Amino acid sequence: MSGSRRVVIIGGGVIGRCAAYSLLQRGHSVVVLDRGAEGGCSFGNAGMVVPSHLIPLAAPGVIGKGLRWMFDAESPFRIKPRLSVELLSWIWKFARAATPARVGKAVPVLRDLSLESRRLFVEMAGAEDFDFGLVQKGLLMLCKSAEVLHEEAELAATANANGVPAEVLDAGSVRKLDPAIEMEVMGGVYFPQDCHLSPRRFLEGLDRTIRRGGGEILDDVEVAGIEGKGRRVARAIAADGRAFEGDEFVLAGGSWSPSLARGLAVNIPMQAGKGYSITVENPAALPGLCSILCEAKIAVTPMSGALRFAGTMEIAGLDGSVSARRVMGMRKAVPRYFPQFEPSDLEGQEVWSGLRPCSPDGLPYIGRFRAYDNLTAATGHAMLGLSLGPVTGALVADLLSGDKPRIDLTALSPDRYA
């Protein structure tokens, strides 16, 4: 394949926008069809770039925790009880993937994706008029219990063995690393290669660059379906009847990807994992590093003087509503790690919710579908959408330009559940 292609990108979240960014750099023309959700589930997320996250969501013991916490509305991970064939099928596939052997095969894939994405973030941050507040100071995994610190130390050993530096620290060393905030913890793990940024500024920078390069971003386009004809996708049809034709199509619809592809001969199992964030504009204390409160599963990120708390995972379908109980669980958890805060410090702030697209094995779907010559998947990134946005966009551009993908896509095939 050679020459410029007209590419229709279905989905305007961070994955769709990163794909547009990379495709424009390779000389293609692009149109992004955006539901109008302000960058999808990446707009209000923790803003972390995390090579540390080598273990997929589908890990041993996760389903058990989800089932045990099913009726605890404040738990950090919850599978909301509901009658759904798709959910039961997804849980079965998840359980089959959550084995030490399968996780062992996933680790180098996530490592390669994350390290290349980090490299691309640094490269993008050096571009003119593209300042999104990238901070390269690392990440702290903060642990209150000896048991969880031991678990995180084992994960640190896995990271070091796979070329991702990690250092296990006692409580005193953790406090020395980030003296700007008081901590009540047993210890933690430091990942020096992790970074953080402002998701809003990153998405706004992508928009500017895409539009300046001649790309189109069409807001409030609700894609109702995708029409295929033989081995080719013919057009994307909007709910208002508009049709969008192109040479190539990229399915980057996040949690809505399966419903968008329903009329096509493809199968991409997915469940939406709802998460929340609260941004405190004038926090009681402002850490210098981003962190994760391990037992509570809450990410904490300083952003231009504000402090964002993001967390929880609720498998609850395509439901964007805010659960007051789950938000209360976050508010209660923060002061247990950071005693300068009270639960009331997180009240009176707008609560954001977003739906993360979760595949059963915890790996994204990236690659061409066998059934179509011009349809590429870029979805299913779960909590890593922002972190893996640049590398996903670059891989899509590799494929559509006829080049060998910079990372082996075998494990990420969108046909792996066909």
Beta strands, then each sheet from edge to edge (+ up, - down):
strand 1: 6-10
strand 2: 29-33
strand 3: 48-49
strand 4: 77-79
strand 5: 139-143
strand 6: 167-170
strand 7: 187-191
strand 8: 195-196
strand 9: 216-218
strand 10: 223-229
strand 11: 232-238
strand 12: 243-245
strand 13: 248-251
strand 14: 271-280
strand 15: 290-293
strand 16: 298-303
strand 17: 306-315
strand 18: 351-358
strand 19: 365-368
strand 20: 375-379
sheet 1: 9+ 2+ 1+ 13+ 20+ 19-
sheet 2: 3+ 8-
sheet 3: 4+ 17+ 14- 18+
sheet 4: 4+ 17+ 16- 15+ 5+ 7- 6+
sheet 5: 10+ 11- 12+
end
